[in-house]
Amino acid sequence: MTVDEMLWARDLMGLGERASPAQLRARYRELARRCHPDVATVAGSAGPRPSMAELNAAYRLLSSYMEQLEVSLTPADFRRHDPAL
């Protein structure tokens, strides 16, 4: 897991630097309702949407990070908790 991957996931989910696990879950559910291939319609879409695979990957990455560290999603926190990033 790199800082770039974490920032990509945070940006894809549309989360701020101080997002909580509850906000992450709520945002994931909201995006999943719009992006799921069984529900999403191509006609009338408002711009590009992430695929479910991208959304799932971003959610897994961020939720794993948040569960382990219980911190915010700032690049400084990424580096502070894992200097290898």
N, C-alpha and C positions, 0 to 999 in steps of 0.2 A: 504494500500500500504506500503510495507516494503522495506528496502534497498536491501534485497536479491531479491525481485521481480523486482525492478528497474534494478539491475545489470543483472539478468536473461534476461530481455527484451532487454537491451542494447546489451548484448552479442549475443543473438539470432539474432538481427537485424544487428550485425556486425558494430556497430557504435562506434566512439571514444567518449572521454569525452567531447569534445567541439562541438558536432554535432548540427547543426541548424535545425529548423523545416523543412526547404527546403530539407536538406540532409536526414532527417527522411522520408519525403514523397517520395523522389527519391529512397531511399533504399527499402522502402516498395513496391513500384511499381516493382522494379527490382526483388525482392524476390517473389512477387506474381506471376509474369510471369513464374518463374521457379517452384513454388510450387503448383500452382492451379491444382486441380485434372482433370480439363478438358483439360489442356495443358501439364502438366508434364508427362514425360515418365519414366518408371522405368528402362528400358534398357539403359545402358550407363550413368547412373547417376554418378556424381562425389562425392560420399560420402552421408552421411545422410543429409536429408533436413527437415526443420521444416514443420509441417502440416499447412494448411491454418488456422485452429483454433488457433494454437499457434502463428502464425504470426499476425493474427488479434488481439489477446489478447495483444501481445507485443506492437503493433502499438497503440492500444487504450490507454494503460497504459502510454506510453511515450508521445504521442501527448497530452493527457490530462494534464500531468505534465508540459510539455513545454508551453502549452497555458496558464496555470494558473500562472506560475512563470517566464517564459522567462529566463531560466538559462541553464547552461550546465548540462551534465549528470554524473557529478562526485559524488562519494559517499559522499564527504564533503558537496556538495551542497544539496544533498538529506537531510542530517541531519541538515544542517544550516537552511533550510526552513521549516523543520518539525522535531523538536527534538524528537517527539515520535517514529521516525523511528530508 
